Amino acid sequence: MDDNINLSVEDVARWLGIATRTVYRLVQQGKLPGFKAGGQWRFSQQMLEAWVADQVTVKWLKAEDQQADPNKPKDRP
């Protein structure tokens, strides 16, 4: 049996501390990894954990880059 847990939109919203509409928006924009099963969005816990780690790493690397060259203009989202 696969140890991977699939979460609902509500589960993800609770886990990330965001609104369910934000989860829908992020997944529809392709910014959050998810898949549809039976017409409902589902999310692999493993993929979400990797996504969160990646988001934190990117933010950390950008902060490190700014510290190395404070005159460099900041990226805009």
HUZI-V465909 format. One record per helix or strand. SS is the DSSP state (hx for helix, st for strand). FROM is the first residue (numbers start at 1). LEN is the number of residues. If there is no record, write none. Layout:
BEGIN
<<SS FROM LEN> <SS FROM LEN>>
END
This chain:
BEGIN
<<st 6 2> <hx 9 8> <hx 20 9> <st 35 3> <st 40 5> <hx 45 24>>
END
